[in-house]
Amino acid sequence: MSNPVPQQPVVVVLGDDNTITLPDEIARQFHPTDRFALLRQGDILILKRVSSPRVSDIVAATPDDAPLNLDEISDIVHELRSQRRVAP
């Protein structure tokens, strides 16, 4: 999604529960399962969407001479699912 940077700063407030609610026009650009990295540069915070590796990429990276057994595949799937869960 390549959207232009807003011309005017958007003001958000830190809630009592340490959450920041994004304005609707910004929040609509994301999905509830998206994950973000928060970078801090002095008093500037940068929120960057990050993506988890696809299962097909992980499978493609495994050596051909060592096929995964069902337990290993299950472990990989569970790990990816836990990474995609939204933190409480």
Buried (B, 14 or more C-beta within 10 A) or exposed (E): EEEEEEEEEEEEEEEEEEEEEEEEEEEEEEEEEEBEEEEEEEEEEEEEEEEBEEEEEBEEEEEEEEEBEEEEBEEBEEEBEEEEEEEE
